[in-house]
Amino acid sequence: MRVLGIDISSVATGWAVAESSESTENGINLYNGCIVPIDELKIIKGFRSKKETKEQTTDFGILCHIASRCGDIMRQYNPNIVVIEDCYFDKNVRTLQLLSRLSGAVIWEWWHTRRYNIDPLVISAASARKFLGCKGTATKDEIKKFLCDRFHYSIDDDNMADASVLALYGYKKLLGDKHAI
């Protein structure tokens, strides 16, 4: 079984794939990465600087790039399910709107990539952390330490850490073995 976790962000979207494995200590291989749209679009579009890239790229362009890259990852890893971080309101309505649109675009990629009807799981990162046995309000450093101590994964990037939590949540949730953690 393969589960793709996506930590939605317009600046750096983390992703992780949790996959069954008999060769690892905990029985789960983990692959992860980060989509950094401004860095990637700078190269793709041939801009001279990040500043120029930001000036020449719209929110819609960033949204389309991230959604497209998520679709590429879905096709590459062919997950059984995708777990997407739910949007939350922190004080900035514009950010909430952008993240909501981005989540919708990623969900569309999931439906477009998968040829059958499996609903994505949408959950807050805090709820996924709690399910795995980590404090829901844990700092990024605490999350990375938890992933290292509990699952033996060394993850340096904050975005990949939450994406890994989402992937592991989906994996454990689908297997129904919450108590085997």
Secondary structure, DSSP 4 states (H G I P E B T S, - for coil): -EEEEEE--SS-EEEEEEEE-SSSTTSEEEEEEEE-HHHHHHHHHT-SSHHHHHHH--HHHHHHHHHHHHHHHHHHH--SEEEEEPP--SS-HHHHHHHHHHHHHHHHHHHHH-SS--PPEEE-HHHHHHHHTS-TT--HHHHHHHHHHHH------HHHHHHHHHHHHHHHHHHT-GGG-
